[in-house]
Amino acid sequence: MPATARIELRVEPESKRLIERAAELSHQSVTAFAIEALVGRARELVEGPASAPSRLPRPIGGWSFELPEGWDAPLDDLAEYR
């Protein structure tokens, strides 16, 4: 079995430029960027959202923190804390 397999994609020129710019900003090749995005989305659909990479903030400088419960709740829901 080969170590890799080939997938060929055709996209509109505007989409290609967007993907190339995003790959550049993430310091990845277009191939690495596309694979990361495609495999992440495929895992999310096949295995469920729990398998997707976390979108939570990552620790900076070796420290981490926990956000309090309800930190992302709409402000109207926090009226009792005023």
C-alpha positions, 0 to 999 in steps of 0.5 A: 500500500502506498504511503500517500494517495493523490486527491485532485481538486479544482476551485475557482481562481478567487478560492485558490487565492484565498486558500493560498493566502490562508496557508501563507498566514498559517505558515503552511504549504497549500497542501498541508493547509488543505489536508488539515482543513479537509481531514478536520472537517471530515473527522467532525462529520464522521466521528462527531464534533468532539473529534474536531480540534479545540477552538478554545484559547491555547496556553501562552508562555507555559501558563493556562487558565480556566474561564468561568462557567457562562463566560460566553453567555449573552450579557442579558443573562448576566444581569443578576451579577450587576 
